[in-house]
Amino acid sequence: MEVLCSPTAYILVNGEHSLWCSRVDGSLTPRRVCSLAELTDPQCLGVIYGIVGKFQPTS
């Protein structure tokens, strides 16, 4: 899975699906990968192989 960062969300992308985590309130929203077209200037933070618990990238 790729981890992307936008001004409003962290986005986990896996194939045709993505999971958006709000940077404001932490809410999670599943979306189709085509929703990435809405982003302006997303940054790739890296690749992960799974999630256990919480993660907090340094910024």
Backbone torsions as a table, in degrees:
resi	resn	phi	psi	omega
1	MET	NA	142.4	174.6
2	GLU	-95.2	146.3	175.6
3	VAL	-111.9	118.4	178.6
4	LEU	-111.1	157.0	179.0
5	CYS	-130.1	132.1	173.5
6	SER	-125.2	171.9	178.8
7	PRO	-60.4	-23.4	-176.0
8	THR	-110.9	-15.3	-173.7
9	ALA	-155.7	156.6	164.4
10	TYR	-98.0	138.4	-174.6
11	ILE	-127.3	126.6	174.8
12	LEU	-101.5	124.4	-176.0
13	VAL	-115.3	127.7	177.8
14	ASN	-139.1	100.9	-179.6
15	GLY	63.3	-122.3	-177.7
16	GLU	-85.5	-2.7	-172.6
17	HIS	-119.7	153.5	175.9
18	SER	-142.3	152.9	177.5
19	LEU	-122.9	121.3	-175.9
20	TRP	-102.4	126.5	177.6
21	CYS	-113.0	115.9	-177.8
22	SER	-62.7	133.7	176.1
23	ARG	-79.3	-10.3	-179.0
24	VAL	-89.0	-54.5	-174.4
25	ASP	-121.4	-0.2	177.4
26	GLY	78.7	5.7	-179.8
27	SER	-68.0	147.3	-179.8
28	LEU	-107.1	136.0	179.7
29	THR	-135.7	118.5	174.9
30	PRO	-78.2	140.3	178.1
31	ARG	-144.5	165.6	173.2
32	ARG	-77.0	154.7	-177.5
33	VAL	-64.1	-23.5	179.5
34	CYS	-64.1	-16.8	177.1
35	SER	-66.9	-16.0	179.8
36	LEU	-64.6	-20.5	178.7
37	ALA	-64.1	-20.2	179.2
38	GLU	-73.4	-18.7	-174.0
39	LEU	-76.6	145.9	171.7
40	THR	-113.5	118.7	177.1
41	ASP	58.1	56.5	175.3
42	PRO	-72.1	149.1	177.5
43	GLN	-112.9	136.4	175.9
44	CYS	-85.8	121.6	179.1
45	LEU	-89.7	-18.5	179.3
46	GLY	147.3	-169.0	-178.5
47	VAL	-120.6	137.3	176.7
48	ILE	-126.9	161.5	-178.8
49	TYR	-111.7	-1.6	178.2
50	GLY	170.0	168.5	-179.8
51	ILE	-129.3	128.6	173.4
52	VAL	-128.5	113.4	-179.0
53	GLY	80.0	-147.7	-176.9
54	LYS	-104.3	155.3	170.9
55	PHE	-132.7	150.0	179.5
56	GLN	-138.5	102.8	178.4
57	PRO	-70.1	148.6	176.3
58	THR	-80.4	137.3	179.1
59	SER	-138.2	NA	NA
